[in-house]
């Protein structure tokens, strides 16, 4: 049997510890079903289980409590690492992996939702003219403006580079388009002071109905098509001052 994902393995280990503390003789654990990085801990737990069963120790045995505490600490650290692996370091939004997990959840539940693909306008020009420090600020400020506009049931993810995606389980296409248009206008006005290059983005929305025959590839292609159509129709003219580039100087890559 193939090893399970880390989260499933963690559930098995916790269940085994609980069984050890209640009835060591009947506690069962198959190490082969655990992820490789959890198998050593599983072996230690099995040894403890055999010791408890052979000696007939009580559920409050100090060694069992100690290993239970150690296990919970290891699993807490693992959950933290898993969270970091699903988080974009620059914006602290969920990353592509987190987005795919969320889509899997909604698709599996057959829940309808609205998908918005968001693409920053002229980020490469910003990086080339002003350096990556300014480009990172572009990414962060756009994420801040959009995230502040979200309502309950919505989540923003950064897929990487200049690409974001928004999932809404509470807003339809028209409502989300109107809100994103408003955010775009606010962002451009707030960042275009004194003739500086405005921060802006293009977007495209599509309604997803997993239970009505929608396929992921079709929905993704539709939202992507609408986003690029919007970009062509509403292209922001890049107006920059080279003096800004000298003032900002080069920055760190994201």
VOBA-1610 file (N, C-alpha, C; in pm, whole numbers, padded with zeros to 5 digits, always signed):
BEGIN
Unk+00085-00119+00000Unk+00000+00000+00000Unk+00088+00125+00000Unk+00055+00225-00081Unk+00136+00346-00090Unk+00116+00432+00033Unk+00221+00512+00064Unk+00215+00600+00181Unk+00112+00710+00159Unk+00051+00754+00269Unk-00051+00857+00262Unk+00010+00996+00269Unk-00068+01103+00233Unk-00020+01238+00251Unk+00011+01265+00397Unk+00093+01369+00422Unk+00137+01400+00557Unk+00020+01422+00652Unk-00084+01492+00606Unk-00197+01521+00694Unk-00269+01394+00737Unk-00283+01298+00645Unk-00347+01172+00678Unk-00259+01091+00773Unk-00129+01094+00747Unk-00036+01025+00836Unk-00042+01081+00976Unk-00052+01214+00987Unk-00061+01278+01117Unk-00187+01233+01191Unk-00296+01220+01118Unk-00420+01173+01180Unk-00403+01031+01235Unk-00334+00946+01158Unk-00313+00808+01204Unk-00226+00804+01330Unk-00120+00887+01333Unk-00033+00890+01449Unk-00106+00939+01573Unk-00183+01044+01556Unk-00260+01097+01670Unk-00362+00995+01719Unk-00425+00925+01624Unk-00521+00822+01663Unk-00455+00708+01738Unk-00334+00672+01696Unk-00260+00565+01762Unk-00221+00606+01904Unk-00175+00731+01919Unk-00140+00780+02052Unk-00262+00777+02144Unk-00375+00820+02090Unk-00498+00820+02170Unk-00532+00677+02213Unk-00516+00581+02120Unk-00545+00441+02152Unk-00446+00387+02255Unk-00319+00428+02245Unk-00219+00385+02342Unk-00255+00429+02483Unk-00301+00552+02493Unk-00333+00606+02625Unk-00459+00543+02684Unk-00544+00487+02598Unk-00669+00428+02646Unk-00657+00276+02664Unk-00601+00209+02565Unk-00595+00063+02567Unk-00475+00016+02486Unk-00354+00015+02544Unk-00232-00019+02471Unk-00238-00154+02399Unk-00303-00255+02457Unk-00305-00388+02398Unk-00377-00392+02264Unk-00473-00302+02244Unk-00552-00304+02121Unk-00517-00191+02023Unk-00413-00115+02053Unk-00371-00007+01963Unk-00301-00065+01840Unk-00337-00018+01721Unk-00279-00070+01597Unk-00227+00045+01510Unk-00111+00020+01444Unk-00052+00119+01354Unk+00028+00047+01246Unk+00002+00078+01119Unk+00076+00022+01006Unk+00174+00128+00957Unk+00303+00108+00986Unk+00405+00207+00951Unk+00412+00229+00799Unk+00387+00126+00721Unk+00398+00135+00576Unk+00299+00236+00517Unk+00193+00266+00592Unk+00093+00361+00543Unk+00130+00506+00574Unk+00239+00527+00647Unk+00280+00661+00685Unk+00376+00721+00583Unk+00379+00856+00570Unk+00482+00920+00487Unk+00620+00884+00542Unk+00721+00885+00459Unk+00856+00844+00500Unk+00907+00923+00619Unk+00880+01055+00621Unk+00934+01136+00729Unk+00862+01115+00862Unk+00754+01034+00861Unk+00682+01004+00985Unk+00701+00859+01031Unk+00769+00779+00947Unk+00780+00637+00979Unk+00869+00610+01099Unk+00976+00690+01119Unk+01062+00671+01236Unk+00984+00697+01364Unk+00904+00803+01364Unk+00822+00832+01481Unk+00720+00721+01503Unk+00663+00670+01393Unk+00568+00561+01403Unk+00632+00438+01467Unk+00758+00408+01429Unk+00829+00293+01486Unk+00851+00312+01636Unk+00884+00432+01677Unk+00904+00460+01820Unk+00773+00442+01897Unk+00664+00484+01834Unk+00535+00468+01899Unk+00498+00320+01913Unk+00531+00241+01810Unk+00503+00097+01817Unk+00583+00032+01929Unk+00710+00073+01943Unk+00793+00019+02053Unk+00733+00054+02187Unk+00686+00179+02199Unk+00624+00220+02324Unk+00497+00139+02348Unk+00421+00117+02240Unk+00298+00040+02255Unk+00325-00101+02303Unk+00431-00164+02247Unk+00467-00299+02290Unk+00509-00300+02436Unk+00581-00196+02477Unk+00625-00185+02616Unk+00507-00169+02710Unk+00417-00082+02671Unk+00299-00058+02755Unk+00214-00183+02765Unk+00195-00251+02652Unk+00112-00370+02649Unk+00175-00482+02732Unk+00308-00499+02719Unk+00377-00605+02790Unk+00382-00585+02940Unk+00393-00460+02980Unk+00403-00431+03123Unk+00268-00398+03187Unk+00166-00384+03101Unk+00034-00353+03155Unk+00029-00218+03224Unk+00100-00119+03167Unk+00105+00013+03230Unk-00027+00086+03212Unk-00051+00177+03302Unk-00177+00254+03300Unk-00171+00362+03194Unk-00286+00418+03162Unk-00296+00520+03059Unk-00222+00647+03094Unk-00200+00671+03220Unk-00132+00795+03260Unk+00017+00773+03278Unk+00072+00668+03222Unk+00215+00640+03232Unk+00295+00759+03180Unk+00402+00796+03251Unk+00479+00914+03218Unk+00540+00906+03078Unk+00589+00789+03039Unk+00653+00777+02908Unk+00552+00798+02795Unk+00431+00748+02813Unk+00327+00768+02712Unk+00290+00914+02700Unk+00275+00982+02814Unk+00241+01123+02812Unk+00352+01206+02749Unk+00478+01167+02777Unk+00592+01240+02721Unk+00596+01226+02570Unk+00577+01104+02519Unk+00581+01083+02375Unk+00461+01148+02307Unk+00349+01148+02375Unk+00231+01216+02320Unk+00258+01365+02303Unk+00324+01424+02404Unk+00358+01566+02396Unk+00457+01592+02283Unk+00556+01503+02270Unk+00656+01517+02164Unk+00591+01507+02028Unk+00500+01410+02014Unk+00432+01392+01887Unk+00353+01516+01849Unk+00279+01571+01944Unk+00199+01689+01914Unk+00285+01808+01874Unk+00404+01821+01934Unk+00495+01929+01897Unk+00547+01909+01755Unk+00583+01785+01722Unk+00632+01755+01587Unk+00524+01784+01484Unk+00402+01742+01514Unk+00292+01765+01420Unk+00259+01913+01407Unk+00271+01988+01517Unk+00248+02133+01511Unk+00351+02199+01421Unk+00477+02158+01433Unk+00583+02211+01347Unk+00559+02175+01202Unk+00511+02053+01182Unk+00483+02009+01045Unk+00370+02090+00983Unk+00265+02115+01062Unk+00154+02195+01010Unk+00200+02336+00975Unk+00293+02391+01055Unk+00347+02523+01026Unk+00425+02523+00895Unk+00505+02418+00874Unk+00580+02407+00750Unk+00487+02392+00629Unk+00380+02315+00648Unk+00284+02297+00539Unk+00216+02429+00506Unk+00185+02510+00610Unk+00124+02641+00588Unk+00220+02732+00512Unk+00348+02732+00552Unk+00448+02813+00484Unk+00462+02772+00338Unk+00450+02642+00312Unk+00462+02591+00175Unk+00346+02634+00088Unk+00234+02673+00150Unk+00116+02716+00074Unk+00097+02868+00078Unk+00200+02942+00124Unk+00189+03087+00139Unk+00291+03158+00052Unk+00247+03263-00017Unk+00338+03346-00096Unk+00414+03438-00002Unk+00545+03432-00005Unk+00628+03505+00092Unk+00616+03656+00077Unk+00600+03706-00044Unk+00597+03851-00066Unk+00468+03915-00019Unk+00355+03850-00044Unk+00224+03910-00012Unk+00155+03845+00108Unk+00205+03729+00150Unk+00144+03649+00257Unk+00005+03599+00219Unk-00025+03599+00089Unk-00148+03537+00040Unk-00123+03389+00016Unk-00230+03314-00005Unk-00213+03176-00046Unk-00146+03172-00182Unk-00064+03069-00208Unk+00004+03059-00336Unk-00071+02965-00430Unk-00006+02924-00538Unk-00072+02838-00637Unk-00118+02706-00574Unk-00035+02650-00487Unk-00071+02525-00422Unk-00196+02542-00338Unk-00204+02652-00262Unk-00322+02678-00179Unk-00446+02699-00266Unk-00428+02765-00379Unk-00539+02787-00473Unk-00594+02654-00525Unk-00503+02566-00565Unk-00546+02437-00619Unk-00616+02354-00512Unk-00570+02362-00389Unk-00635+02290-00279Unk-00777+02342-00259Unk-00792+02476-00263Unk-00925+02536-00242Unk-01020+02497-00356Unk-00970+02498-00478Unk-01054+02459-00592Unk-01095+02313-00578Unk-01003+02228-00537Unk-01035+02086-00515Unk-01148+02071-00414Unk-01140+02150-00305Unk-01243+02144-00201Unk-01379+02183-00257Unk-01384+02294-00330Unk-01511+02343-00384Unk-01564+02248-00491Unk-01473+02198-00574Unk-01515+02106-00681Unk-01569+01977-00621Unk-01500+01928-00520Unk-01544+01804-00457Unk-01680+01817-00391Unk-01708+01938-00339Unk-01836+01963-00274Unk-01946+02001-00373Unk-01907+02020-00500Unk-02005+02059-00602Unk-02056+02200-00583Unk-01979+02284-00514Unk-02024+02419-00481Unk-01994+02516-00595Unk-02092+02600-00631Unk-02072+02700-00734Unk-01988+02815-00679Unk-01904+02872-00765Unk-01823+02986-00722Unk-01784+03068-00844Unk-01735+03189-00817Unk-01690+03278-00924Unk-01538+03289-00917Unk-01477+03282-01033Unk-01332+03285-01044Unk-01291+03412-01118Unk-01194+03486-01062Unk-01143+03606-01129Unk-00993+03592-01148Unk-00949+03594-01273Unk-00806+03598-01303Unk-00764+03744-01309Unk-00655+03777-01240Unk-00608+03915-01229Unk-00462+03921-01270Unk-00430+04015-01357Unk-00295+04027-01411Unk-00250+04172-01400Unk-00135+04196-01336Unk-00086+04333-01320Unk-00046+04391-01456Unk-00077+04518-01477Unk-00042+04585-01602Unk+00099+04644-01594Unk+00180+04612-01693Unk+00312+04674-01708Unk+00408+04650-01591Unk+00398+04535-01526Unk+00490+04507-01416Unk+00634+04497-01467Unk+00653+04438-01583Unk+00788+04426-01639Unk+00849+04564-01665Unk+00767+04655-01715Unk+00815+04792-01739Unk+00857+04857-01608Unk+00777+04834-01506Unk+00809+04888-01373Unk+00942+04832-01322Unk+00960+04702-01335Unk+01085+04639-01292Unk+01205+04691-01372Unk+01186+04703-01503Unk+01295+04747-01590Unk+01335+04891-01563Unk+01236+04977-01540Unk+01264+05120-01521Unk+01309+05153-01380Unk+01243+05092-01282Unk+01263+05134-01144Unk+01330+05029-01055Unk+01345+04908-01105Unk+01406+04803-01025Unk+01302+04718-00953Unk+01346+04605-00901Unk+01254+04509-00842Unk+01198+04554-00706Unk+01265+04645-00642Unk+01209+04696-00516Unk+01076+04765-00543Unk+01074+04846-00649Unk+00949+04913-00688Unk+00849+04811-00740Unk+00898+04711-00815Unk+00809+04608-00865Unk+00743+04529-00753Unk+00821+04500-00648Unk+00764+04431-00532Unk+00657+04516-00463Unk+00683+04647-00457Unk+00583+04737-00398Unk+00455+04737-00480Unk+00471+04730-00614Unk+00356+04721-00705Unk+00272+04598-00669Unk+00339+04483-00656Unk+00270+04358-00625Unk+00201+04366-00488Unk+00273+04413-00389Unk+00220+04419-00252Unk+00103+04516-00240Unk+00115+04632-00303Unk+00008+04731-00289Unk-00117+04687-00362Unk-00101+04624-00478Unk-00217+04572-00549Unk-00287+04465-00466Unk-00208+04375-00408Unk-00265+04271-00321Unk-00340+04334-00204Unk-00284+04440-00146Unk-00346+04508-00032Unk-00481+04568-00071Unk-00485+04637-00184Unk-00610+04701-00228Unk-00718+04597-00256Unk-00681+04491-00328Unk-00781+04389-00363Unk-00828+04315-00239Unk-00733+04277-00153Unk-00770+04200-00034Unk-00863+04280+00057Unk-00842+04411+00064Unk-00928+04496+00148Unk-01069+04508+00093Unk-01089+04470-00032Unk-01223+04479-00092Unk-01301+04349-00079Unk-01238+04243-00030Unk-01303+04113-00024Unk-01417+04111+00079Unk-01517+04031+00050Unk-01629+04011+00141Unk-01621+03867+00191Unk-01697+03832+00296Unk-01695+03693+00345Unk-01722+03593+00233Unk-01647+03484+00234Unk-01663+03383+00130Unk-01569+03404+00012Unk-01474+03497+00026Unk-01381+03524-00083Unk-01237+03510-00037Unk-01149+03472-00129Unk-01008+03455-00096Unk-00924+03490-00217Unk-00815+03563-00193Unk-00724+03605-00299Unk-00595+03523-00290Unk-00544+03480-00404Unk-00421+03402-00411Unk-00326+03469-00510Unk-00196+03455-00485Unk-00097+03498-00584Unk-00038+03373-00647Unk-00057+03359-00778Unk-00008+03242-00849Unk+00141+03252-00877Unk+00192+03375-00878Unk+00334+03397-00908Unk+00349+03512-01005Unk+00466+03578-01003Unk+00489+03688-01096Unk+00383+03795-01085Unk+00317+03826-01196Unk+00214+03930-01197Unk+00073+03873-01193Unk+00058+03746-01159Unk-00071+03678-01167Unk-00133+03653-01030Unk-00260+03693-01018Unk-00339+03666-00899Unk-00467+03596-00944Unk-00535+03532-00850Unk-00667+03477-00877Unk-00753+03493-00753Unk-00879+03526-00774Unk-00972+03547-00664Unk-01085+03445-00676Unk-01117+03381-00566Unk-01229+03287-00561Unk-01337+03346-00471Unk-01460+03349-00522Unk-01573+03399-00443Unk-01687+03296-00445Unk-01732+03259-00328Unk-01848+03169-00318Unk-01975+03247-00292Unk-01963+03380-00282Unk-02079+03462-00245Unk-02116+03567-00350Unk-02028+03596-00444Unk-02054+03700-00544Unk-02064+03642-00684Unk-02156+03697-00763Unk-02168+03657-00902Unk-02068+03733-00988Unk-02067+03701-01117Unk-01971+03762-01209Unk-01988+03914-01215Unk-02110+03961-01234Unk-02134+04105-01250Unk-02094+04182-01125Unk-02133+04133-01010Unk-02099+04200-00884Unk-01948+04207-00863Unk-01879+04097-00892Unk-01735+04093-00872Unk-01665+04183-00973Unk-01712+04186-01096Unk-01653+04275-01197Unk-01665+04421-01156Unk-01781+04460-01105Unk-01800+04598-01063Unk-01706+04635-00948Unk-01690+04543-00855Unk-01604+04570-00739Unk-01458+04580-00780Unk-01413+04489-00866Unk-01275+04492-00911Unk-01246+04617-00995Unk-01344+04659-01073Unk-01327+04783-01151Unk-01308+04903-01057Unk-01385+04905-00950Unk-01373+05013-00852Unk-01236+05010-00784Unk-01190+04890-00748Unk-01058+04877-00683Unk-00949+04921-00779Unk-00962+04884-00904Unk-00862+04921-01004Unk-00850+05072-01016Unk-00964+05139-01019Unk-00964+05286-01029Unk-00900+05349-00906Unk-00935+05298-00788Unk-00878+05352-00664Unk-00726+05332-00660Unk-00681+05214-00701Unk-00538+05185-00701Unk-00462+05276-00796Unk-00515+05295-00916Unk-00448+05379-01015Unk-00438+05523-00968Unk-00547+05574-00911Unk-00547+05713-00863Unk-00450+05732-00747Unk-00444+05631-00659Unk-00359+05642-00539Unk-00211+05636-00572Unk-00176+05576-00686Unk-00034+05553-00717Unk+00018+05638-00833Unk-00067+05720-00893Unk-00026+05797-01011Unk+00007+05942-00978Unk+00035+05970-00851Unk+00065+06108-00810Unk+00191+06160-00877Unk+00190+06287-00912Unk+00307+06356-00968Unk+00361+06291-01095Unk+00271+06233-01172Unk+00311+06178-01300Unk+00382+06044-01293Unk+00381+05980-01176Unk+00446+05850-01163Unk+00367+05743-01237Unk+00432+05632-01262Unk+00365+05521-01329Unk+00253+05467-01241Unk+00129+05462-01291Unk+00019+05411-01209Unk+00023+05260-01194Unk-00017+05212-01078Unk-00035+05069-01058Unk-00176+05035-01108Unk-00187+04927-01181Unk-00317+04889-01236Unk-00318+04740-01265Unk-00434+04688-01293Unk-00445+04546-01326Unk-00562+04522-01420Unk-00555+04412-01490Unk-00664+04368-01575Unk-00723+04241-01514Unk-00849+04214-01544Unk-00913+04097-01483Unk-01019+04039-01574Unk-01052+03914-01547Unk-01159+03846-01618Unk-01228+03749-01523Unk-01359+03747-01523Unk-01436+03664-01429Unk-01518+03558-01502Unk-01536+03446-01438Unk-01619+03339-01493Unk-01688+03266-01379Unk-01811+03223-01403Unk-01887+03147-01303Unk-01857+02999-01320Unk-01833+02931-01208Unk-01797+02789-01210Unk-01910+02708-01147Unk-01960+02610-01222Unk-02069+02524-01175Unk-02028+02378-01189Unk-01954+02326-01091Unk-01901+02188-01102Unk-02008+02084-01127Unk-02126+02101-01069Unk-02231+02001-01082Unk-02310+02010-01210Unk-02277+02108-01296Unk-02354+02126-01419Unk-02268+02107-01544Unk-02165+02028-01530Unk-02086+01991-01647Unk-01968+02080-01678Unk-01945+02184-01599Unk-01828+02270-01624Unk-01700+02190-01602Unk-01604+02211-01688Unk-01472+02150-01670Unk-01375+02257-01624Unk-01273+02217-01551Unk-01174+02314-01501Unk-01104+02386-01616Unk-01067+02311-01717Unk-00993+02371-01829Unk-01079+02474-01902Unk-01209+02444-01919Unk-01298+02537-01988Unk-01316+02665-01907Unk-01339+02651-01778Unk-01362+02768-01693Unk-01236+02854-01685Unk-01121+02789-01669Unk-00995+02862-01662Unk-00969+02936-01793Unk-00993+02872-01904Unk-00971+02934-02034Unk-01065+03052-02054Unk-01189+03040-02006Unk-01286+03147-02022Unk-01247+03270-01940Unk-01209+03249-01814Unk-01167+03361-01729Unk-01040+03425-01785Unk-00949+03343-01835Unk-00824+03393-01891Unk-00852+03475-02018Unk-00943+03426-02102Unk-00979+03498-02225Unk-01038+03634-02193Unk-01127+03640-02094Unk-01190+03766-02057Unk-01088+03863-01998Unk-00991+03810-01924Unk-00889+03895-01865Unk-00804+03961-01974Unk-00762+03883-02074Unk-00679+03940-02180Unk-00759+04034-02270Unk-00888+04005-02288Unk-00974+04096-02362Unk-00985+04230-02289Unk-00999+04224-02157Unk-01005+04346-02076Unk-00873+04421-02088Unk-00761+04350-02084Unk-00629+04414-02091Unk-00613+04492-02221Unk-00659+04433-02331Unk-00648+04500-02461Unk-00737+04625-02465Unk-00857+04616-02411Unk-00951+04727-02418Unk-00921+04840-02320Unk-00857+04808-02208Unk-00835+04908-02103Unk-00687+04926-02073Unk-00605+04907-02173Unk-00460+04916-02149Unk-00423+05053-02093Unk-00350+05052-01982Unk-00306+05175-01919Unk-00178+05222-01985Unk-00176+05346-02027Unk-00054+05401-02086Unk+00050+05420-01976Unk+00168+05371-02002Unk+00274+05379-01903Unk+00338+05517-01907Unk+00319+05592-01800Unk+00378+05725-01789Unk+00474+05724-01672Unk+00602+05737-01700Unk+00703+05726-01596Unk+00798+05843-01598Unk+00861+05866-01484Unk+00965+05968-01474Unk+01096+05896-01444Unk+01194+05916-01527Unk+01320+05848-01507Unk+01387+05892-01377Unk+01351+06011-01327Unk+01408+06055-01200Unk+01363+05964-01088Unk+01242+05908-01099Unk+01192+05814-00998Unk+01281+05691-00994Unk+01325+05647-01110Unk+01410+05528-01115Unk+01540+05553-01041Unk+01593+05672-01056Unk+01718+05704-00988Unk+01697+05713-00838Unk+01579+05764-00798Unk+01552+05780-00656Unk+01529+05645-00590Unk+01455+05557-00662Unk+01423+05426-00603Unk+01547+05337-00599Unk+01618+05333-00711Unk+01735+05247-00719Unk+01693+05102-00730Unk+01788+05014-00757Unk+01755+04870-00769Unk+01716+04812-00635Unk+01629+04712-00638Unk+01585+04648-00514Unk+01605+04499-00521Unk+01547+04428-00426Unk+01559+04283-00421Unk+01454+04219-00508Unk+01489+04108-00569Unk+01391+04032-00647Unk+01291+03969-00554Unk+01168+03952-00603Unk+01070+03879-00523Unk+01083+03732-00550
//
